[in-house]
């Protein structure tokens, strides 16, 4: 093996090695299950207000239908 081929092989290994390690890390990060977070809080007023469908102006307001 000539000195030029040795340098080319060294450069190739130094370039491809980190790429393989980075790719393995990305695959690991994307395929792992999400960590368990804090317990979910009860929905606030804003979230529950979004769920309530606004009544049409020409129909009477039904409190039972809208959860009130």
trRosetta pair geometry for C-beta under 8 A, 3 or more apart (Angstrom, degrees):
i j d omega theta_ij theta_ji phi_ij phi_ji
1 5 4.8 -123 -171 89 86 127
1 6 5.6 106 133 -61 116 85
1 9 7.7 -19 -171 -7 140 142
2 5 4.7 96 55 7 78 102
2 6 7.1 -136 98 -7 42 87
3 6 5.4 -52 -148 33 35 116
3 7 6.5 35 155 -17 67 102
4 7 5.9 -52 -150 36 32 109
4 8 6.3 33 151 -19 64 107
5 8 5.5 -53 -145 37 33 114
5 9 6.3 35 155 -20 66 105
6 9 5.8 -55 -149 36 29 110
6 10 6.4 30 152 -19 63 107
7 10 5.6 -53 -147 37 32 113
7 11 6.3 31 155 -17 66 105
8 11 5.9 -54 -147 38 30 109
8 12 6.2 33 153 -22 63 109
9 12 5.5 -54 -146 36 31 115
9 13 6.4 30 156 -17 65 105
10 13 5.9 -55 -148 37 29 108
10 14 6.2 24 155 -14 64 111
11 14 5.7 -60 -144 42 30 109
11 15 6.2 23 158 -16 66 110
12 15 6.0 -61 -146 39 26 105
12 16 5.9 8 165 -5 66 115
13 16 6.3 -60 -130 46 25 98
13 17 5.6 36 168 -33 63 113
14 17 6.2 -38 -127 26 21 116
14 18 7.5 14 172 -5 50 104
15 18 7.2 -71 -166 38 24 97
15 19 6.7 18 150 -15 62 117
16 19 5.4 -63 -150 40 38 116
16 20 6.2 38 156 -22 72 105
17 20 6.0 -60 -153 33 27 107
17 21 6.5 22 154 -14 64 108
18 21 5.4 -55 -145 40 37 113
18 22 6.1 38 156 -21 70 105
19 22 5.8 -53 -145 37 29 110
19 23 6.3 30 155 -19 63 107
20 23 5.7 -54 -146 37 30 112
20 24 6.4 32 155 -19 64 105
21 24 5.8 -54 -148 36 30 111
21 25 6.4 32 152 -20 64 105
22 25 5.6 -54 -150 35 32 113
22 26 6.4 32 153 -19 66 105
23 26 5.7 -52 -146 35 32 111
23 27 6.4 32 155 -18 64 105
24 27 5.8 -54 -148 36 31 111
24 28 6.4 33 153 -21 64 107
25 28 5.6 -57 -150 36 31 113
25 29 6.3 28 155 -18 66 107
26 29 5.8 -54 -144 37 31 109
26 30 6.2 21 160 -12 66 111
27 30 6.1 -62 -142 43 27 104
27 31 6.0 5 166 -4 65 118
28 31 6.5 -72 -140 45 21 96
28 32 6.3 27 165 -36 63 108
29 32 6.5 -51 -144 16 23 110
34 37 7.8 -21 144 -31 111 96
41 44 7.6 20 119 -46 119 86
43 47 3.9 -106 -168 83 110 134
43 48 5.3 129 117 -48 118 85
44 47 5.5 97 53 13 66 97
44 48 7.2 -138 101 3 34 93
45 48 6.1 -64 -145 45 30 103
45 49 5.8 32 157 -25 68 111
46 49 5.7 -58 -145 35 26 111
46 50 6.6 28 155 -24 62 102
47 50 5.8 -51 -154 27 33 112
47 51 6.9 32 150 -19 63 103
48 51 5.6 -51 -154 31 40 114
48 52 7.0 42 150 -25 66 99
48 67 7.8 -120 -178 104 107 147
49 52 5.9 -49 -154 25 38 111
51 67 7.9 18 105 13 111 153
52 66 5.0 54 -152 -165 106 96
52 67 6.4 -119 -97 39 100 112
53 66 7.1 -128 52 -109 67 89
55 59 5.8 -122 179 79 102 100
55 60 7.8 -54 174 114 147 24
55 61 5.0 -172 27 -107 166 71
55 62 7.2 148 -100 20 135 74
55 66 7.1 -72 -47 -61 105 133
56 59 4.8 65 64 15 96 103
59 62 8.0 -36 141 -18 108 98
61 66 7.2 -34 -174 1 86 140
62 65 3.7 48 101 13 118 119
62 66 6.4 138 86 -7 68 90
63 66 6.2 -70 -144 49 29 96
63 68 4.5 -88 -160 78 86 96
64 67 7.8 45 -175 -68 29 23
64 68 7.8 -96 -65 57 23 59
